[in-house]
Amino acid sequence: MSGNIQLLSDTLAAARAEGRAALIAYLPAGFPTVDGGIEAVKAAFDGGADVVEVGLPHSDPVLDGPVIQTADDIALRGGVKIADVLRTVREAHAATGKPVLVMTYWNPIDRYGVERFTAELAEAGGAGCILPDLPVQESALWREHAAKHDLATVFVVAPSSKDERLATITAAGSGFVYAASLMGVTGTRASVGEQAADLVRRTRVSTDLPVCVGLGVSNAEQAAEVAAFADGVIVGSAFVQRMLDAEDAAAGLDAVRDLAGDLARGVRTGS
């Protein structure tokens, strides 16, 4: 079975054709349990997410804030493995027919084996991978195997990225470009700000790929703000926080579904 990079591209293009930004949700695999994580991804889609990123929990998530670190810790203490991440992708994609990516640090893939991981992710119906800590200049092996299996390689750009660097990163990537709205770790913010709009503008100079903004968006108003200048709005910590705050698993799924609905309305009013 080939991967679903075309499904990802078609989904983002369809949102653009509707005159809106796409809503991309992030949820860690194995949180609160493997089965619960799968249901959470489905709930995000039910609520209105166009794409979901499934996080591969890591013991040293240096780019993640306290909310996602907490969820990763719960998942790891629950014994989550890469096989569970791939199962999450497989079952969520099979149930919804929508694009599911994996977001992961490089070390787990390197240990697991690049060829093995890309083959298994494609077999699971995965659309690709977001690799926030893999330098483009060290990514040739990954990109070779990702291309062989029709998987997107999504790199992250930041406000500190110089224009020449942006051109290098975007030339190597596929699917979309993940624009980090501000410097620092993941988490919700009071404002997503002008840095993100400037980064999107500069990134678009060097690529025709959709540019999707993440880090800091937590409500419909912020989603609308970002949707006014980006091709996609990425939300992670706000979903995880809703699940952490829920009194039980069912309430957590309802909270994910409700937040996705609010954000889906936001990306439609802001574009």
C-alpha positions in Angstrom: 0.0 0.0 0.0 1.4 3.4 -0.9 1.4 6.4 1.5 -1.1 9.2 1.4 0.9 12.3 0.5 -1.6 12.9 -2.3 -4.5 12.7 0.1 -2.7 15.3 2.3 -2.1 17.6 -0.6 -5.7 17.2 -1.9 -7.1 17.9 1.6 -5.1 21.1 1.9 -6.0 22.1 -1.6 -9.7 21.5 -0.9 -9.5 23.8 2.1 -7.9 26.5 0.0 -10.5 26.1 -2.7 -13.2 26.7 0.0 -11.4 30.0 0.8 -10.2 28.9 4.2 -7.3 27.5 6.2 -7.1 23.8 7.1 -7.4 22.8 10.7 -4.6 20.4 11.8 -4.8 18.8 15.2 -2.0 17.2 17.2 -2.5 14.4 19.7 0.1 12.1 21.2 -0.3 8.4 20.7 -0.9 6.3 23.8 -2.6 9.2 25.7 -4.4 8.6 27.9 -4.1 5.0 26.7 -3.5 3.5 23.2 -7.2 2.9 22.6 -8.1 6.2 24.1 -5.6 8.0 21.9 -7.1 6.4 18.8 -10.5 7.6 19.9 -9.2 11.1 20.5 -7.9 11.3 16.9 -11.3 10.2 15.6 -13.0 12.8 17.9 -10.8 15.5 16.5 -11.8 14.5 12.9 -15.4 14.3 14.0 -15.3 17.8 15.3 -13.9 19.3 12.1 -10.1 18.7 11.9 -8.9 18.2 8.3 -5.6 16.6 9.2 -4.3 15.0 12.5 -0.6 14.8 13.6 -0.1 11.8 15.9 2.8 12.4 18.3 5.3 9.7 19.0 6.0 10.1 22.7 9.6 10.7 23.6 11.5 10.7 26.9 13.2 14.0 26.2 10.8 16.2 24.3 13.0 19.3 24.2 10.7 21.2 21.9 7.5 20.5 23.8 6.0 22.5 26.6 4.8 21.1 30.0 1.3 20.1 28.7 2.6 17.8 25.9 5.4 16.6 28.2 2.8 15.5 30.7 0.9 13.6 28.1 4.0 12.0 26.7 5.0 10.9 30.3 1.6 9.3 30.8 1.9 7.5 27.4 5.4 6.3 28.1 4.5 5.0 31.6 1.7 3.2 29.9 4.3 1.4 27.8 3.5 2.9 24.4 5.7 1.6 21.6 6.2 2.6 17.9 3.9 -0.3 17.0 1.2 1.5 19.0 1.9 4.8 17.1 1.5 3.0 13.8 -1.6 1.3 15.0 -3.0 4.7 16.0 -2.3 5.9 12.4 -3.8 2.8 10.8 -7.0 2.7 12.8 -7.7 6.5 12.7 -7.1 6.7 9.0 -9.1 3.5 8.2 -12.0 4.9 10.3 -12.1 8.3 8.7 -10.3 8.2 5.4 -8.5 11.4 6.3 -4.8 12.2 6.3 -2.8 11.2 9.5 0.8 12.1 9.9 3.3 11.2 12.6 5.2 13.9 14.4 8.4 12.6 16.0 11.9 13.4 17.1 14.6 11.8 15.0 16.2 9.5 17.6 13.3 6.9 17.8 13.2 6.5 14.0 17.0 6.2 13.8 16.9 3.5 16.4 13.9 1.7 14.8 15.4 1.9 11.3 14.5 4.4 8.6 13.6 1.8 6.0 11.5 -0.2 8.4 9.7 2.9 9.8 8.8 4.4 6.4 7.6 1.1 5.0 5.4 0.5 8.1 4.1 4.0 8.2 3.1 3.8 4.5 1.5 0.4 5.1 -0.5 1.9 7.9 -1.9 4.6 5.5 0.2 7.4 7.0 0.5 10.6 5.0 4.0 11.4 6.2 6.1 12.7 9.0 6.9 15.9 10.7 10.5 15.9 11.9 11.2 19.0 14.1 14.8 18.2 15.1 16.1 16.6 11.9 18.5 19.0 10.1 17.8 19.2 6.4 21.5 18.6 5.7 21.3 15.3 7.5 18.0 14.2 6.0 19.0 12.5 2.7 18.5 9.0 4.0 15.1 9.8 5.4 13.9 11.6 2.3 15.1 8.8 0.1 12.9 6.2 1.9 10.0 8.6 2.4 9.9 9.3 -1.3 10.0 5.6 -2.1 6.9 5.1 0.1 5.1 8.2 -1.1 5.3 9.9 2.4 5.5 13.6 3.0 8.5 15.0 4.8 7.4 18.1 6.7 10.2 20.3 8.1 9.8 23.1 10.6 10.8 26.7 10.0 11.1 29.3 12.7 11.1 33.1 13.0 14.9 33.0 13.4 15.3 31.2 10.0 17.1 33.4 7.5 15.7 33.7 4.0 18.5 31.5 2.5 17.8 28.9 5.1 14.1 29.0 4.4 14.8 28.3 0.7 17.0 25.3 1.6 14.4 23.8 4.0 11.4 24.3 1.8 13.2 22.8 -1.2 13.8 19.6 0.7 10.3 19.3 2.2 7.0 18.0 0.9 3.3 18.0 1.9 3.5 21.4 3.7 5.8 23.6 5.7 5.4 23.8 9.5 5.9 27.4 10.5 6.6 27.7 14.2 4.9 31.0 15.2 7.4 32.0 17.8 10.6 30.9 19.4 10.3 28.5 22.3 8.5 25.3 23.2 5.0 24.3 22.4 2.1 25.6 24.5 -0.8 28.0 24.3 -0.1 31.7 24.1 -2.2 34.8 24.7 -1.3 36.1 21.2 0.2 34.4 18.2 1.4 37.7 16.8 3.0 39.3 13.8 6.1 37.2 13.9 4.1 34.3 12.4 2.6 36.4 9.6 6.1 37.6 8.7 7.4 34.1 8.7 4.6 32.8 6.4 5.2 35.7 4.0 9.0 35.0 3.9 8.5 31.3 3.5 6.1 31.7 0.6 8.8 33.5 -1.4 10.7 30.2 -1.7 7.9 27.6 -2.1 4.5 26.7 -3.4 3.9 24.3 -0.6 1.1 25.2 1.9 2.5 27.0 4.9 0.8 25.9 8.2 1.3 27.7 11.5 1.6 26.0 14.9 2.7 26.8 18.4 0.4 28.9 20.5 -3.1 28.6 19.0 -5.6 27.6 21.6 -9.0 29.1 20.7 -11.3 30.1 17.8 -10.2 33.7 17.9 -6.5 32.8 17.5 -7.4 30.3 14.8 -9.2 33.0 12.9 -6.2 35.3 13.3 -3.8 32.8 11.9 -6.2 31.6 9.2 -6.1 35.1 7.8 -2.5 34.6 6.6 -1.7 30.9 6.7 -2.8 27.9 4.7 -3.3 25.8 7.9 -3.7 26.3 11.6 -2.0 23.7 13.8 -3.3 23.1 17.4 -1.8 20.7 19.9 -1.4 21.7 23.5 -5.0 23.0 23.7 -6.4 19.6 22.8 -4.1 17.8 25.2 -5.0 20.3 28.0 -8.7 19.6 27.5 -8.1 15.9 27.9 -5.9 16.4 31.0 -8.7 18.5 32.5 -11.5 16.1 31.8 -13.0 14.1 34.6 -13.0 10.9 32.6 -12.2 9.5 29.2 -15.6 10.1 27.7 -15.5 13.7 28.8 -12.1 14.0 27.3 -13.3 12.9 23.9 -16.2 15.3 24.1 -13.8 18.1 24.9 -11.6 17.3 21.9 -14.6 17.1 19.6 -16.0 20.4 20.9 -12.6 22.2 20.6 -12.2 21.0 17.1 -15.6 22.3 16.3 -14.8 25.7 17.7 -11.4 25.9 15.9 -13.0 24.7 12.6 -15.4 27.6 12.8 -12.4 29.9 13.6 -10.5 28.9 10.5 -13.6 29.5 8.4 -14.3 33.0 9.8 -10.7 34.1 9.6 -9.8 33.3 6.1 
